[in-house]
Structure formats: C-alpha cells, structure tokens
Amino acid sequence: MPINKSLWTPTFAILMAGLASLCLGIYYWLADVQGYGKWFTPFRIFGMNAIAVYIASGELAISSSRIHIDAQTSLSQWYFRTVCAPVGDLYIASLIGALSHVALMFLVAWGLYRKGWFLKL
C-alpha cells in the first residue's frame, strides 16, 4: 500500500503496477527486440537526467510564480494570458501551457545530454 497517497486502494496500486509493467514490456519489445530504438530517443534523453529535469521543472514553476511583471501579474500568469489563452478554449490553452513546459524541460535535458552531464545519486 503506497503511504504517499491516501486515496489509493491496494487494488488500484496493483492495477497500476501491472499496467506499468505491461507498458515496460511493450517498450522493451519494441525498442530492443524489434529494433525501433531510435523512436525512443526522447525518452532516453529525459531518463538520463530525470532528477535534474524534476528539479528544474519545480524551480521553474516556483520562480515563474514569484517573478512579477507588474504588481498583480506573475510571469506564469502573463505567459498563460498572452501565449496560451488567445487560442480560445481554456482546455486547449492549458494543454499548450503544459506542452510548452515539457518542451522547455526537454531542451534542458537535451543540453545536459549533449554535454555528457548526468546527475547521479
């Protein structure tokens, strides 16, 4: 039973563990057995520096909410209003905001990957 999520039930945790194992098996079969490894390069880049990307993502979220453009507008609010929200639909705008955050984190991971810098514990 996961102690970090009070809403989880043991059956849900077992179901999710099984689905994760199934996905891992499918990815292994596609990448290593069938030879489609090139398609998984973005996952490899993210995975080589997962801790650094996690830290950078958290720091970006915190700092963009603390940096203010004016007295009432933070950088994250300004970005959402000027870049994402003009799309019209708020669900699509939210998706654009999330995907742009992931793309920025991929650029961070890719830069670290190209330089050969890997954060290890």
Phi, psi and omega per residue, in radians:
M1 nan 2.087 3.125
P2 -1.126 2.278 -3.110
I3 -1.519 -0.190 -3.086
N4 -1.573 -0.163 3.118
K5 -2.237 1.918 -3.089
S6 -1.339 -0.268 -3.120
L7 -1.495 -0.254 -3.106
W8 -1.277 2.538 2.990
T9 -1.871 2.794 3.114
P10 -1.044 -0.645 3.133
T11 -1.172 -0.647 3.097
F12 -1.152 -0.729 3.128
A13 -1.099 -0.711 3.114
I14 -1.184 -0.728 3.094
L15 -1.042 -0.821 -3.128
M16 -1.151 -0.648 3.081
A17 -1.130 -0.693 3.103
G18 -1.164 -0.742 3.103
L19 -1.141 -0.678 3.098
A20 -1.128 -0.702 3.105
S21 -1.153 -0.686 3.093
L22 -1.099 -0.787 3.112
C23 -1.097 -0.743 3.104
L24 -1.065 -0.727 3.103
G25 -1.118 -0.711 3.113
I26 -1.148 -0.762 3.114
Y27 -1.104 -0.728 3.095
Y28 -1.076 -0.789 -3.126
W29 -1.091 -0.764 -3.141
L30 -1.193 -0.796 -3.024
A31 -1.356 -0.799 -3.013
D32 -1.697 -0.711 -3.090
V33 -1.407 -0.842 -3.100
Q34 -1.477 -0.292 3.063
G35 1.508 0.402 3.101
Y36 -1.648 0.682 -3.052
G37 -1.130 -0.533 -3.129
K38 -1.078 -0.546 -3.125
W39 -1.183 -0.338 -3.076
F40 -1.756 0.193 -3.138
T41 -1.004 -0.762 3.098
P42 -1.035 -0.630 3.099
F43 -1.164 -0.661 3.113
R44 -1.137 -0.743 -3.141
I45 -1.115 -0.784 3.081
F46 -1.103 -0.748 -3.057
G47 -1.211 -0.496 -3.136
M48 -1.212 -0.434 3.125
N49 -2.329 0.812 -3.084
A50 -1.095 -0.674 -3.129
I51 -1.194 -0.735 3.128
A52 -1.125 -0.703 3.120
V53 -1.167 -0.692 3.098
Y54 -1.063 -0.803 3.132
I55 -1.148 -0.783 -3.139
A56 -1.101 -0.683 3.132
S57 -1.120 -0.771 3.098
G58 -1.130 -0.724 3.121
E59 -1.160 -0.662 3.094
L60 -1.121 -0.749 3.136
A61 -1.120 -0.754 -3.135
I62 -1.197 -0.835 -3.074
S63 -1.207 -0.621 3.139
S64 -1.249 -0.373 3.055
S65 -1.509 -0.345 3.136
R66 -1.622 -0.428 3.104
I67 -1.403 2.217 -3.074
H68 -1.937 2.337 3.067
I69 -1.329 -0.810 3.010
D70 -2.376 -2.902 -3.023
A71 -1.095 -0.513 -3.037
Q72 -2.057 -0.118 -3.026
T73 -2.019 2.079 3.069
S74 -1.441 2.943 -3.140
L75 -1.091 -0.685 3.138
S76 -1.183 -0.678 3.078
Q77 -1.154 -0.740 3.126
W78 -1.069 -0.772 3.135
Y79 -1.070 -0.776 -3.126
F80 -1.133 -0.745 -3.099
R81 -1.222 -0.663 -3.042
T82 -1.596 -0.523 -3.074
V83 -1.809 -0.811 -3.001
C84 -1.562 -0.825 -3.014
A85 -1.129 -0.527 3.128
P86 -1.064 -0.182 3.075
V87 -1.080 -0.595 3.106
G88 2.020 -1.170 -3.130
D89 -1.341 2.206 -3.079
L90 -1.196 -0.493 3.086
Y91 -1.178 -0.760 3.098
I92 -1.176 -0.667 3.107
A93 -1.102 -0.716 3.094
S94 -1.131 -0.696 3.083
L95 -1.100 -0.738 3.114
I96 -1.091 -0.730 3.102
G97 -1.087 -0.758 3.136
A98 -1.173 -0.754 3.138
L99 -1.170 -0.613 3.086
S100 -1.191 -0.604 3.067
H101 -1.134 -0.768 3.110
V102 -1.125 -0.707 3.120
A103 -1.109 -0.711 3.104
L104 -1.129 -0.720 3.111
M105 -1.181 -0.559 3.060
F106 -1.142 -0.677 3.099
L107 -1.100 -0.673 3.069
V108 -1.094 -0.848 -3.132
A109 -1.105 -0.703 -3.135
W110 -1.147 -0.712 3.095
G111 -1.082 -0.762 3.098
L112 -1.147 -0.669 -3.140
Y113 -1.139 -0.751 -3.137
R114 -1.145 -0.617 3.136
K115 -1.399 -0.214 -3.113
G116 1.384 0.405 3.121
W117 -1.674 2.123 -3.118
F118 -2.289 2.229 3.105
L119 -1.483 2.081 -3.107
K120 -2.176 2.547 3.053
L121 -2.003 nan nan
